[in-house]
Amino acid sequence: MLVIRHRNSTSYVELVKIDPKGNLLLGAASSPADATRSLVLRSGTAPTAGATDCCVLYSADISAGNAALHARTEAGHIIRLYQQPSISDPSGGSTIDTQARAALSSILSVLRNTGLIAS
């Protein structure tokens, strides 16, 4: 096991750890029991500025108890990667546009298959 610590004014704080299963932990105390060769990010302070020629990946809460991966682009755009609630396929209405419904259904199918919206 490899551990990198930083000493603050009162104690040592683990910054980086590689556990025996090959998991890389950044700021996290432990990895999920069944994880191997995984990256585990602990939520911290979200960046407020971009880094030159870089993007910044970080963990932040979407809601209490639900942290998710976020990315900040060099231009300052925040991309949040988490699942949204399910969206129903188009149906009903007085005007039925079968081509538009087919296109919307295809888009919803892609979003479901990538896990961005619930099934």
Beta strands, then each sheet from edge to edge (+ up, - down):
strand 1: 2-7
strand 2: 12-18
strand 3: 24-26
strand 4: 39-41
strand 5: 56-63
strand 6: 66-72
strand 7: 78-81
sheet 1: 1+ 2- 3+ 4+
sheet 2: 5+ 6- 7+
end
